[in-house]
Each structure stands twice: as structure tokens, then as C-alpha cells.
Amino acid sequence: MEKTMARSAAFQAKPIWLGIPAAAAAFFGNAHLFFARQPGTPLRVLSLMAISAALEARGIALDAARKRAIIDTMELGAYLNDRFDGDPHNPADFRHCISSFSRSFHRDCICSYIKRLRHLERSRPGRRPAASDVRIYRENVNRVSLATLWAIATQGPIDVAEHEIRTDADLRILFRIVMIAQIIDDVLDIRKDCKRGLPSFATADDSNSPALIAAVKSYSHPAPLGLHPQFCLHILLRTAARGARAAISCRRASGWIAG
């Protein structure tokens, strides 16, 4: 644990400049994954790129083994989400995904992730919850998920990774990007979530277009465009916010979200 904290402190002590070199290395080193079977979605590929860029900014390359473990963890997260939401999934594929971590270096981290996620999902808000309850639930789930990916990337415990997400400038912005992506996902899935009574930003009891726009704004501001240590992440943050506003407008036009 002390070694991990020392490594975390070393990360913080390094000049953190997530600029063009680190972002370019992360992008071109992972761009081929957009056309691969896994991670499977553009959002997962972009998440992997962002994690890789955050490491590159600290002078650390994401090796093939850790990259593979991150992709497998993303796949596991998708299976767990399907199980908790009651969506159809292949049990054999799920068991195979779980077993792949049984003798892995990251076994304890994955076990902690599943345990924490199960606790959060079992205490999830009920049908038509308040927006404040949805926000707490979504933030907790996404923070645990992102902390798990970062713990695997840095080969440290999940507790330290979760602390870094709350305190590290790069990772705080990355978490805000993840939350905006969650709003986009909730807005696009509003039909399915309404039908099944699943809690989301879009199905909250007091949800409407202004409330959703305000939620996006709360995660996207401030996002300065000048040259500064988190320049590239702020560009991605602004892009995600524009995408969220477009999704909200689309669903409002179709009548699924009140104006």
C-alpha cells in the first residue's frame, strides 16, 4: 500500500501536461481499435485513449498486457450492467469473462469492483426517482468503474485510484467527460428506460430539457480553451457537452423529453 501511495505521489509530482504529444501518442496508438471487435464501442475506445494519454503525460506507456486487462474490464462492466438491468446476455460469455481474471494480477481489483458495483446497484433509486438521487447513483457507479480502469492502468489498489479521481486534475476532467457521456446514453435510451422503470437522468421525476441542459453545464464548466495543462481534455469535454445538447434537442423534438 505504501509503495502504491508513493507511486501515486510520484505521478502527482511530475509535470502534468496533457498536451498534443501525449494525446497524439494515445490516439494513434489506439486508433485501430475503432475497427476491432473489442472494446466494441467508440466510447470505450475514447475512454481507453484518455487513460492512455493521462499515463503518457506522466511518462508512462500503457503496455499490451494492461491494455488488454482494461478492455476485458470494460467488457465485464457491460455484462454486469446487462445483468443488473435485466437485459439479455450470454451467461457463458459472462462466465468466461469472469474466469479470465481468476488468476490475473488484477484479480483483487476486479473482485472489489464487482462487490462495490453490486452494492450500488442493489441500492439504486426506484421508479421515477428525484434527479438528485439519480445524480448520486450515476456518479457513484461511474466513479467506481473509472477507478477500476485507472487502478489497472497504474497497477494500484482501487482505493488509491478512486482518491486520485477526486484529486488529480486530469482525472477529474475525465470523470466529468464520463458523466456527460452518461447523460447522452440516458437520453438516447429514454424509451427503453421509461418502459422498464430504470433510473436515469432522463427518467427522473423532475427531468425535462432545461434540467438536463443544466446537468450537462454543471459537468462541462468551466472549460477554458487557452493553452494550459489540460488543454486536450477540455477540448474533449466541450465536444461531449455539444453532443449531449444535440441528443437532448433530438429527444425533445421527438416528444420524449418535455421542453
Backbone hydrogen bonds, N-H to C=O, Kabsch-Sander energy under -0.5 kcal/mol:
donor,donor_aa,acceptor,acceptor_aa,energy
5,M,1,M,-2.4
6,A,2,E,-2.3
7,R,3,K,-2.3
8,S,4,T,-2.4
9,A,5,M,-2.4
10,A,6,A,-2.1
11,F,7,R,-2.0
12,Q,8,S,-2.0
13,A,9,A,-2.0
14,K,10,A,-1.4
17,W,15,P,-1.0
18,L,16,I,-0.5
18,L,229,P,-1.9
19,G,17,W,-2.4
23,A,19,G,-2.3
24,A,20,I,-3.1
25,A,21,P,-2.3
26,A,22,A,-2.2
27,F,23,A,-2.5
28,F,24,A,-2.7
29,G,25,A,-1.5
30,N,26,A,-0.6
30,N,27,F,-1.1
31,A,27,F,-1.4
33,L,30,N,-1.9
34,F,31,A,-1.7
35,F,32,H,-1.4
36,A,33,L,-0.9
45,V,41,T,-1.9
46,L,42,P,-2.7
47,S,43,L,-2.1
48,L,44,R,-2.4
49,M,45,V,-2.4
50,A,46,L,-2.4
51,I,47,S,-2.3
52,S,48,L,-2.5
53,A,49,M,-2.7
54,A,50,A,-2.3
55,L,51,I,-1.8
56,E,52,S,-2.7
57,A,53,A,-2.3
58,R,55,L,-1.3
59,G,56,E,-1.8
60,I,55,L,-2.5
63,D,61,A,-0.9
67,K,63,D,-2.3
68,R,64,A,-2.4
69,A,65,A,-2.0
70,I,66,R,-2.4
71,I,67,K,-2.3
72,D,68,R,-2.4
73,T,69,A,-2.0
74,M,70,I,-2.2
75,E,71,I,-2.1
76,L,72,D,-2.4
77,G,73,T,-2.6
78,A,74,M,-1.9
79,Y,75,E,-2.1
80,L,76,L,-2.7
81,N,77,G,-2.3
82,D,78,A,-2.1
83,R,79,Y,-2.3
84,F,80,L,-2.6
85,D,81,N,-2.1
86,G,82,D,-0.8
86,G,83,R,-0.6
87,D,82,D,-2.5
94,F,90,N,-2.1
95,R,91,P,-2.7
96,H,92,A,-2.2
97,C,93,D,-2.2
98,I,94,F,-2.2
99,S,95,R,-2.7
100,S,96,H,-1.4
101,F,98,I,-1.6
102,S,99,S,-1.3
104,S,101,F,-1.4
107,R,104,S,-1.5
110,I,106,H,-2.5
111,C,107,R,-2.5
112,S,108,D,-2.3
113,Y,109,C,-2.2
114,I,110,I,-2.7
115,K,111,C,-2.2
116,R,112,S,-2.6
117,L,113,Y,-2.7
118,R,114,I,-2.5
119,H,115,K,-1.9
120,L,116,R,-2.2
121,E,117,L,-2.6
122,R,118,R,-2.1
123,S,119,H,-1.0
124,R,121,E,-1.2
134,V,130,A,-1.9
135,R,131,A,-2.5
136,I,132,S,-1.9
137,Y,133,D,-2.3
138,R,134,V,-3.2
139,E,135,R,-2.5
140,N,136,I,-2.3
141,V,137,Y,-2.3
142,N,138,R,-2.6
143,R,139,E,-2.4
144,V,140,N,-2.0
145,S,141,V,-2.2
146,L,142,N,-2.7
147,A,143,R,-2.4
148,T,144,V,-2.0
149,L,145,S,-1.8
150,W,146,L,-2.5
151,A,147,A,-2.6
152,I,148,T,-2.0
153,A,149,L,-2.1
154,T,150,W,-2.3
155,Q,151,A,-1.0
156,G,151,A,-2.0
161,A,157,P,-1.8
162,E,158,I,-2.6
163,H,159,D,-1.8
164,E,160,V,-2.2
165,I,161,A,-1.9
166,R,162,E,-1.1
167,T,163,H,-1.1
168,D,164,E,-3.6
172,R,168,D,-2.4
173,I,169,A,-1.6
174,L,170,D,-2.2
175,F,171,L,-2.4
176,R,172,R,-1.8
177,I,173,I,-2.2
178,V,174,L,-2.3
179,M,175,F,-2.1
180,I,176,R,-2.0
181,A,177,I,-2.4
182,Q,178,V,-1.9
183,I,179,M,-1.8
184,I,180,I,-2.3
185,D,181,A,-2.4
186,D,182,Q,-2.6
187,V,183,I,-2.6
188,L,184,I,-2.5
189,D,185,D,-1.7
190,I,187,V,-1.2
193,D,189,D,-2.6
194,C,190,I,-2.5
195,K,191,R,-2.1
196,R,192,K,-1.8
197,G,193,D,-0.9
198,L,193,D,-2.1
204,A,200,S,-0.7
205,D,129,P,-3.5
207,S,204,A,-1.9
209,S,258,A,-3.2
212,L,208,N,-2.4
213,I,209,S,-2.6
214,A,210,P,-2.3
215,A,211,A,-1.8
216,V,212,L,-2.3
217,K,213,I,-2.5
218,S,214,A,-2.1
219,Y,215,A,-1.1
219,Y,216,V,-0.6
220,S,216,V,-1.7
221,H,217,K,-1.6
228,H,226,G,-0.6
231,F,228,H,-1.9
232,C,18,L,-1.2
234,H,230,Q,-2.4
235,I,231,F,-1.7
236,L,232,C,-2.0
237,L,233,L,-2.4
238,R,234,H,-2.5
239,T,235,I,-2.2
240,A,236,L,-2.5
241,A,237,L,-2.1
242,R,238,R,-2.2
243,G,239,T,-2.1
244,A,240,A,-2.2
245,R,241,A,-2.4
246,A,242,R,-2.1
247,A,243,G,-2.2
248,I,244,A,-2.4
249,S,245,R,-2.2
250,C,246,A,-2.1
251,R,247,A,-2.2
252,R,248,I,-2.2
253,A,249,S,-2.3
254,S,250,C,-1.3
255,G,252,R,-1.1
256,W,251,R,-1.9
257,I,251,R,-1.1
